[in-house]
Structures are given as structure tokens and as C-alpha cells.
Amino acid sequence: MDIVISTLYLGYILLIFGTLGVILGPERRDPFVRLLNIEIPALGVMLIFLAYNHTLALMTYIAINSLIVLVFIRTIIRKEELEA
């Protein structure tokens, strides 16, 4: 039972501080660095769901990462088009 609670709290901490790091952290203007930094909150969400159900955690982690990668790759391409 203690491992479930510690996993849940660790997930909350990673989600909160990871999101603040992406929004307010260093080099937040570079879309590729932001893409790499978004992995920390995604891991936090996975740990939160892992405390409840293993299958739900895996499906959520895969879905979040897939969507985030698609959005940020589109953002990087759009930014390079506007700069050219």
C-alpha cells in the first residue's frame, strides 16, 4: 500500500513541477527543447494512473506521447516555414 501512495505522490510532483518547468523553464522558446521537456509531466501522468491501474497507465502514456509528438512536430515545421 505504501508503494501505491508514494507512486501517486511522485506522479503529482512530476506533473506539477514538470508542467511549470515547461512553461517557465529555461529555453522555453525552442519547440524541440519543449518537446523533450514535456516528457516529465507525461511521466507524472503515467505514474498517477499507474497507482490506479497498470493497463490504464500504459494506454495513457502511449496516447499522450503520440499526441504531443504530433503537435510539436507540426509546430516545429510551421515555425521553420514562417522563418523562411
ABEGO torsion letter per residue (X at the ends): XAAAAAAAAAAAAAAAAAAAAAAABBGAABAAAAAAAAAAAAAAAAAAAAAABAAAAAAAAAAAAAAAAAAAAAAAAAAAAAAX
